[in-house]
Amino acid sequence: MSFIEKIEPKTYLLKLFIKANSKKQQIDPKSFEDAYLIIHLRSKPIKNKANRELLSLIKKKFRNRLYSIELSSGAKSSTKIIKLVLEKAISKQKIVDLLSK
């Protein structure tokens, strides 16, 4: 779970490694213990399509628990940092549980 960094009680940073243009959209379950969470996306990294697909995927995983989500860094890179602001403070383990569903 070293890919999750808690900044404030309701704010987290997720360190991600994106594999765009994949056959399936999925989060690699083996990467939950790594420094970066590996996410496979179907979209090509052209015209911000993969970034939009990534943000949409994260929103679906967290459903109504998110206050805001933004791409903090890595707009044109395969390594990205996403800032999540949640409505309620939750544990890192709960974030992993939500992402793994």
ROKOLKE-941200 format. One record per residue (C-alpha): residue number from 1; residue in one letter; x negated, y, z. Coordinates in nm, 2 decimals, padded with zeros to 4 digits. Layout:
N
<NUM,'A',<X,Y,Z>>
...
This chain:
101
<1,'M',<00.00,00.00,00.00>>
<2,'S',<-00.29,00.23,-00.05>>
<3,'F',<-00.11,00.38,-00.35>>
<4,'I',<00.12,00.56,-00.12>>
<5,'E',<00.01,00.87,00.07>>
<6,'K',<00.23,01.05,00.32>>
<7,'I',<00.20,01.43,00.32>>
<8,'E',<00.49,01.53,00.53>>
<9,'P',<00.77,01.33,00.71>>
<10,'K',<00.98,01.33,00.39>>
<11,'T',<00.71,01.38,00.12>>
<12,'Y',<00.50,01.11,-00.04>>
<13,'L',<00.25,01.09,-00.32>>
<14,'L',<00.24,00.78,-00.54>>
<15,'K',<-00.07,00.69,-00.73>>
<16,'L',<00.02,00.51,-01.05>>
<17,'F',<-00.15,00.35,-01.34>>
<18,'I',<00.07,00.35,-01.65>>
<19,'K',<00.06,00.09,-01.93>>
<20,'A',<00.27,00.25,-02.21>>
<21,'N',<00.40,00.07,-02.52>>
<22,'S',<00.45,-00.26,-02.33>>
<23,'K',<00.70,-00.53,-02.42>>
<24,'K',<00.89,-00.50,-02.08>>
<25,'Q',<00.96,-00.21,-01.84>>
<26,'Q',<00.84,-00.34,-01.51>>
<27,'I',<00.64,-00.27,-01.19>>
<28,'D',<00.35,-00.51,-01.15>>
<29,'P',<00.42,-00.70,-00.82>>
<30,'K',<00.05,-00.79,-00.78>>
<31,'S',<-00.05,-00.43,-00.76>>
<32,'F',<00.14,-00.34,-00.44>>
<33,'E',<-00.18,-00.39,-00.24>>
<34,'D',<-00.41,-00.20,-00.49>>
<35,'A',<-00.52,00.16,-00.50>>
<36,'Y',<-00.29,00.22,-00.79>>
<37,'L',<00.06,00.08,-00.86>>
<38,'I',<00.07,-00.06,-01.22>>
<39,'I',<00.38,00.02,-01.41>>
<40,'H',<00.45,-00.11,-01.76>>
<41,'L',<00.67,00.12,-01.98>>
<42,'R',<00.82,00.05,-02.32>>
<43,'S',<00.78,00.41,-02.45>>
<44,'K',<00.48,00.52,-02.64>>
<45,'P',<00.28,00.80,-02.48>>
<46,'I',<00.39,01.05,-02.75>>
<47,'K',<00.58,01.37,-02.69>>
<48,'N',<00.62,01.30,-02.32>>
<49,'K',<00.84,01.00,-02.38>>
<50,'A',<00.65,00.77,-02.14>>
<51,'N',<00.65,01.03,-01.86>>
<52,'R',<01.03,01.08,-01.90>>
<53,'E',<01.08,00.70,-01.89>>
<54,'L',<00.86,00.68,-01.57>>
<55,'L',<01.05,00.95,-01.39>>
<56,'S',<01.38,00.79,-01.49>>
<57,'L',<01.26,00.45,-01.36>>
<58,'I',<01.16,00.59,-01.02>>
<59,'K',<01.49,00.77,-00.99>>
<60,'K',<01.68,00.45,-01.05>>
<61,'K',<01.47,00.27,-00.79>>
<62,'F',<01.54,00.53,-00.52>>
<63,'R',<01.90,00.60,-00.62>>
<64,'N',<02.05,00.86,-00.38>>
<65,'R',<01.75,00.88,-00.15>>
<66,'L',<01.55,01.14,-00.35>>
<67,'Y',<01.57,01.51,-00.30>>
<68,'S',<01.32,01.58,-00.58>>
<69,'I',<01.06,01.41,-00.79>>
<70,'E',<00.78,01.57,-00.99>>
<71,'L',<00.47,01.47,-01.19>>
<72,'S',<00.19,01.63,-00.98>>
<73,'S',<-00.10,01.53,-01.21>>
<74,'G',<-00.18,01.31,-01.51>>
<75,'A',<00.07,01.44,-01.77>>
<76,'K',<-00.17,01.33,-02.05>>
<77,'S',<-00.35,01.05,-01.86>>
<78,'S',<-00.27,00.69,-01.78>>
<79,'T',<-00.34,00.75,-01.41>>
<80,'K',<-00.07,00.97,-01.26>>
<81,'I',<00.03,01.11,-00.92>>
<82,'I',<00.40,01.15,-00.85>>
<83,'K',<00.53,01.36,-00.57>>
<84,'L',<00.85,01.23,-00.40>>
<85,'V',<01.06,01.44,-00.16>>
<86,'L',<01.31,01.22,00.01>>
<87,'E',<01.63,01.32,00.18>>
<88,'K',<01.54,01.13,00.50>>
<89,'A',<01.21,01.02,00.63>>
<90,'I',<01.14,00.65,00.56>>
<91,'S',<00.84,00.42,00.61>>
<92,'K',<00.59,00.32,00.35>>
<93,'Q',<00.71,-00.04,00.37>>
<94,'K',<01.07,00.08,00.28>>
<95,'I',<00.92,00.26,-00.03>>
<96,'V',<00.75,-00.06,-00.14>>
<97,'D',<01.08,-00.25,-00.08>>
<98,'L',<01.27,00.00,-00.30>>
<99,'L',<01.01,-00.02,-00.58>>
<100,'S',<01.00,-00.40,-00.58>>
<101,'K',<01.38,-00.44,-00.63>>
